[in-house]
Amino acid sequence: MGEEATFSVIQAKRDGLDAVIIIDTALRPDLLGQSFPWLLIITLPILRPNSSGLCDQAESDRLSDIEDQLLDSLDPNHYRYMGRMTWNKERDVFIYVDDPDNALEGIQSQLREIDPQNISITIESRYEPNWDTYRQFTVQSS
C-alpha cells in the first residue's frame, strides 16, 4: 500500500473549541490525489461529551472500534486513511477513496451491522483531487 503511516497528534482550537487531530503525515497528496480524488468524512457523535465537547478514554475506545470496523469494510487498495478529528461533540474520520459509491456501499452495509444504539452517523463526500482538506491539516503554521 505504499509508505508506512506516520501519525501526528495535534491539539488545537477550532471555532474556539478544543480539538484533537490525528493525521497521517506520510501521505503524499501529489502522488495519491488523482488515484483517490474523493474525500469521505464520516461523522460519529460522542455520546457523553465533556464540557469541552471531547470524550473520555472509554468513549474514545468505542469510537475507535466503530472507526476500525468501518475501515475494515473497505478494500485497502481503494482508500487512504487520512486521520480523524475529535471536537464539538463529534469525531470526524477522513478517508480518500477512488470510488465514493463503492466505498459508501461498504460503509453503509457495515453500519447496519455495528450500530446497535442507532446513533446518528453521517457521511459526506467531496471531490478533492488536490487533497485540500489534507493539506489544510498538514500545513505548518509559523
Rosetta silent file (secondary structure, phi, psi, omega in degrees, C-alpha in Angstrom):
SEQUENCE: MGEEATFSVIQAKRDGLDAVIIIDTALRPDLLGQSFPWLLIITLPILRPNSSGLCDQAESDRLSDIEDQLLDSLDPNHYRYMGRMTWNKERDVFIYVDDPDNALEGIQSQLREIDPQNISITIESRYEPNWDTYRQFTVQSS
SCORE:     score description
SCORE:     0.000 S_00000001
   1 L     0.000    2.369  178.015    0.000    0.000    0.000 S_00000001
   2 L   109.105 -148.055 -175.697    2.976    2.312   -0.091 S_00000001
   3 L   -67.448  154.198  175.445    4.729    4.119    2.713 S_00000001
   4 L   -69.857  140.307 -179.780    4.287    3.237    6.347 S_00000001
   5 L   -65.914  141.950  174.845    1.825    5.509    8.150 S_00000001
   6 L  -129.622  106.507 -174.665    3.290    8.208   10.380 S_00000001
   7 E   -96.551  137.009  173.374    0.677    9.716   12.664 S_00000001
   8 E  -114.602  142.771  176.393    0.955   13.089   14.355 S_00000001
   9 E  -107.070  127.820 -177.692   -1.303   14.217   17.176 S_00000001
  10 E  -122.882  125.982  171.937   -2.262   17.868   17.136 S_00000001
  11 E  -100.790  125.975 -172.388   -4.106   19.645   19.936 S_00000001
  12 E  -144.267  179.459  170.840   -5.749   22.734   18.535 S_00000001
  13 E  -116.868  137.886  175.944   -8.677   25.118   18.742 S_00000001
  14 E  -133.578  121.726 -175.871  -11.349   25.161   16.084 S_00000001
  15 L    51.258   37.688  177.668  -14.042   27.808   16.257 S_00000001
  16 L    80.199   -0.069 -178.884  -12.922   28.418   19.856 S_00000001
  17 E  -108.500  149.541  176.352  -13.386   24.773   20.878 S_00000001
  18 E   -63.190  141.982  176.715  -10.747   22.198   21.797 S_00000001
  19 E  -139.108  141.060  173.336   -9.881   19.763   19.014 S_00000001
  20 E  -118.313  120.304 -175.392   -7.677   16.680   18.936 S_00000001
  21 E  -117.117  131.582  173.647   -6.461   15.816   15.444 S_00000001
  22 E  -119.582  121.370 -172.805   -4.613   12.647   14.459 S_00000001
  23 E  -133.397  140.412  175.816   -3.225   12.815   10.924 S_00000001
  24 E   -83.700  103.720 -177.041   -1.053   10.540    8.775 S_00000001
  25 L   -82.495   -1.226  179.539    1.744   12.892    7.736 S_00000001
  26 L   -87.131  -10.152 -179.866    3.377   10.266    5.493 S_00000001
  27 L   -66.515  148.273 -179.215    0.707   10.530    2.782 S_00000001
  28 L  -118.624   93.140 -174.832    1.794   12.167   -0.469 S_00000001
  29 H   -59.928  -32.004 -179.682   -1.148   14.107   -1.932 S_00000001
  30 H   -66.513  -30.617  179.060    0.691   14.946   -5.150 S_00000001
  31 H   -87.271  -32.220 -171.471    1.131   11.233   -5.862 S_00000001
  32 H   -98.265  -18.667 -171.761   -2.189    9.987   -4.475 S_00000001
  33 L   -56.911  -43.057 -178.627   -4.649   12.743   -5.385 S_00000001
  34 L   -73.413  -28.592  179.327   -5.536   11.509   -8.849 S_00000001
  35 L   -80.071  -30.425 -177.634   -5.905    7.896   -7.679 S_00000001
  36 L  -131.276   71.588 -171.406   -8.025    8.771   -4.619 S_00000001
  37 L   -84.984   -3.942 -176.472   -9.803   12.032   -5.512 S_00000001
  38 E  -107.545  127.834  175.161  -12.857   11.687   -3.252 S_00000001
  39 E   -96.828  127.252  171.398  -12.808   12.628    0.423 S_00000001
  40 E  -106.907  131.743  175.763  -15.290   10.866    2.687 S_00000001
  41 E  -115.755  111.584 -179.541  -15.948   12.439    6.078 S_00000001
  42 E   -99.911  117.676 -176.496  -17.636   10.008    8.453 S_00000001
  43 E  -104.350  118.604  179.292  -19.037   11.837   11.482 S_00000001
  44 E  -108.210  123.730  179.098  -19.543    9.814   14.657 S_00000001
  45 E   -74.223  143.877  172.683  -21.327   11.557   17.544 S_00000001
  46 L   -82.950  123.277 -174.665  -19.793   11.480   21.015 S_00000001
  47 L   -71.242  -38.268  179.700  -22.477   10.003   23.268 S_00000001
  48 L  -131.962   75.383 -178.194  -21.331   11.637   26.515 S_00000001
  49 L   -70.643  152.196  174.392  -19.119   14.623   25.673 S_00000001
  50 L   -83.136 -175.786 -175.552  -17.388   16.568   28.423 S_00000001
  51 L   -64.736  -19.659  177.197  -17.735   20.334   28.818 S_00000001
  52 L   -88.923   -1.944 -178.179  -15.067   20.855   26.140 S_00000001
  53 L    83.541    9.164  179.359  -17.004   18.728   23.630 S_00000001
  54 L  -103.533 -173.412 -175.463  -14.398   15.946   23.822 S_00000001
  55 L  -129.561  162.291  175.927  -14.656   12.423   25.216 S_00000001
  56 L   -82.202  177.842 -175.614  -13.144   10.243   27.904 S_00000001
  57 H   -63.124  -39.250 -179.466  -10.983    7.200   27.163 S_00000001
  58 H   -63.425  -42.816  178.776  -13.876    4.727   27.215 S_00000001
  59 H   -68.880  -38.220  176.753  -15.824    6.767   24.662 S_00000001
  60 H   -60.871  -41.488  178.004  -12.692    7.263   22.566 S_00000001
  61 H   -63.250  -42.755  179.184  -12.194    3.485   22.543 S_00000001
  62 H   -61.170  -45.535  179.396  -15.836    2.957   21.480 S_00000001
  63 H   -64.916  -39.089  178.838  -15.473    5.448   18.630 S_00000001
  64 H   -64.555  -37.485  177.451  -12.163    3.890   17.568 S_00000001
  65 H   -63.197  -44.003  177.994  -13.808    0.449   17.458 S_00000001
  66 H   -62.582  -45.725  179.319  -16.556    1.779   15.170 S_00000001
  67 H   -57.132  -47.557 -179.713  -13.956    3.525   13.016 S_00000001
  68 H   -60.556  -42.523 -179.428  -11.892    0.331   12.717 S_00000001
  69 H   -65.370  -38.389  178.628  -14.945   -1.721   11.747 S_00000001
  70 H   -66.430  -43.006  179.584  -15.934    0.803    9.079 S_00000001
  71 H   -66.739  -34.158  177.979  -12.416    0.832    7.620 S_00000001
  72 H   -64.495  -20.275 -179.884  -12.340   -2.979    7.699 S_00000001
  73 L   -79.314   -6.515 -177.223  -15.358   -2.955    5.383 S_00000001
  74 L  -107.129  148.821  174.025  -13.244   -1.308    2.668 S_00000001
  75 L   -75.057  122.092 -176.859  -10.645   -2.804    0.348 S_00000001
  76 H   -59.079  -19.335  177.990   -7.305   -1.249    1.391 S_00000001
  77 H   -77.176   -8.604 -174.258   -6.369   -0.856   -2.286 S_00000001
  78 H  -115.073    9.245  176.624   -9.265    1.573   -2.770 S_00000001
  79 E  -152.651  162.054  170.769   -8.754    4.102    0.019 S_00000001
  80 E  -130.101  126.400  179.899   -6.187    6.028    2.027 S_00000001
  81 E   -80.619  118.017 -179.856   -6.866    6.835    5.669 S_00000001
  82 E   -84.462  -42.996 -177.925   -6.036   10.483    6.337 S_00000001
  83 E   148.086 -156.777 -177.775   -6.871   10.585   10.039 S_00000001
  84 E  -152.733  159.658  176.708   -9.506   11.940   12.361 S_00000001
  85 E  -133.923  128.180  176.952  -10.527   14.985   14.341 S_00000001
  86 E  -109.843  122.845  179.686  -12.405   14.897   17.630 S_00000001
  87 E  -173.363  160.248  171.370  -14.131   18.133   18.604 S_00000001
  88 L    50.412   43.760  175.768  -17.511   19.748   19.206 S_00000001
  89 L    68.992   20.695 -178.830  -19.178   16.517   20.438 S_00000001
  90 E  -144.654  158.799  167.681  -18.152   14.585   17.284 S_00000001
  91 E  -121.129  122.892  175.576  -15.376   12.567   15.750 S_00000001
  92 E  -100.196  125.799  177.227  -14.788   13.109   12.044 S_00000001
  93 E  -105.151  129.625 -175.459  -12.971   10.296   10.234 S_00000001
  94 E  -112.867  122.668  173.070  -11.303   11.308    6.967 S_00000001
  95 E  -135.140  142.630  172.909  -10.552    8.873    4.136 S_00000001
  96 E  -100.096  134.193 -175.410   -9.732    9.464    0.492 S_00000001
  97 E  -129.225  160.606  176.740  -11.242    6.918   -1.894 S_00000001
  98 L   -85.378  -31.518 -176.444  -11.126    6.097   -5.589 S_00000001
  99 L  -137.273  101.304 -174.960  -14.857    5.347   -5.916 S_00000001
 100 H   -64.531  -33.978 -178.847  -17.194    7.031   -3.419 S_00000001
 101 H   -64.995  -45.045  179.282  -20.256    4.998   -4.394 S_00000001
 102 H   -64.483  -43.306  179.980  -18.493    1.682   -3.819 S_00000001
 103 H   -64.527  -44.073 -179.820  -16.966    2.903   -0.534 S_00000001
 104 H   -62.192  -38.314  178.581  -20.301    4.250    0.716 S_00000001
 105 H   -60.962  -45.740  179.107  -21.991    0.951   -0.081 S_00000001
 106 H   -64.957  -42.862 -179.361  -19.424   -0.943    2.006 S_00000001
 107 H   -66.222  -45.599 -178.228  -19.566    1.527    4.880 S_00000001
 108 H   -65.794  -36.523  175.749  -23.361    1.644    4.986 S_00000001
 109 H   -62.650  -43.995  178.981  -23.568   -2.143    4.911 S_00000001
 110 H   -65.835  -38.633  179.381  -21.131   -2.318    7.825 S_00000001
 111 H   -59.473  -38.605  179.961  -23.047    0.384    9.721 S_00000001
 112 H   -61.875  -29.314 -178.927  -26.201   -1.715    9.637 S_00000001
 113 H   -84.694  -31.185 -169.881  -24.290   -4.465   11.448 S_00000001
 114 H  -107.854    5.698 -173.762  -22.419   -2.407   14.053 S_00000001
 115 L  -108.219   67.727 -176.659  -24.858    0.289   15.103 S_00000001
 116 L   -68.524  -22.824 -176.462  -26.857   -1.293   17.923 S_00000001
 117 L   -92.974    2.367 -178.944  -27.542    2.062   19.591 S_00000001
 118 L    54.191   42.285  178.295  -28.943    3.660   16.426 S_00000001
 119 L   -74.587  157.258 -174.210  -26.576    6.582   16.710 S_00000001
 120 L   -89.917   93.719  178.285  -26.706    9.198   14.024 S_00000001
 121 L   -98.131  129.548  178.301  -23.653    8.667   11.823 S_00000001
 122 E  -114.967  152.354  178.989  -23.379   10.943    8.802 S_00000001
 123 E  -132.303  126.791  177.468  -21.153   10.614    5.750 S_00000001
 124 E  -115.067  141.163  174.258  -20.217   13.471    3.468 S_00000001
 125 E  -120.992  141.319  179.448  -18.340   13.061    0.179 S_00000001
 126 E  -135.816  139.018  174.096  -16.349   15.765   -1.580 S_00000001
 127 E   -82.239  112.618 -175.154  -14.438   15.710   -4.837 S_00000001
 128 L  -137.389   69.628 -178.789  -10.945   16.804   -3.780 S_00000001
 129 L   -65.009  -18.258  177.459   -8.314   15.698   -6.304 S_00000001
 130 L   -95.445    1.692  178.099   -5.863   18.190   -4.767 S_00000001
 131 L    55.370   48.634 -177.017   -6.483   16.879   -1.250 S_00000001
 132 H   -59.783  -40.862 -179.764   -7.264   20.352    0.057 S_00000001
 133 H   -64.688  -43.425  178.145   -8.513   19.117    3.433 S_00000001
 134 H   -60.095  -46.780 -178.965   -5.375   17.045    3.989 S_00000001
 135 H   -62.324  -35.248  178.320   -3.157   19.969    3.074 S_00000001
 136 H   -62.086  -39.619 -178.758   -5.092   22.209    5.478 S_00000001
 137 H   -80.318  -22.682 -175.145   -4.332   19.864    8.377 S_00000001
 138 H  -100.682   -5.927  179.543   -0.685   19.259    7.471 S_00000001
 139 L   -67.363  136.947  179.611    0.397   22.835    6.771 S_00000001
 140 L   -88.045  119.268  178.317    2.903   24.024    9.337 S_00000001
 141 L   -87.271  146.746 -177.844    1.851   27.295   10.896 S_00000001
 142 L  -101.208    0.000    0.000    4.540   29.704   11.990 S_00000001
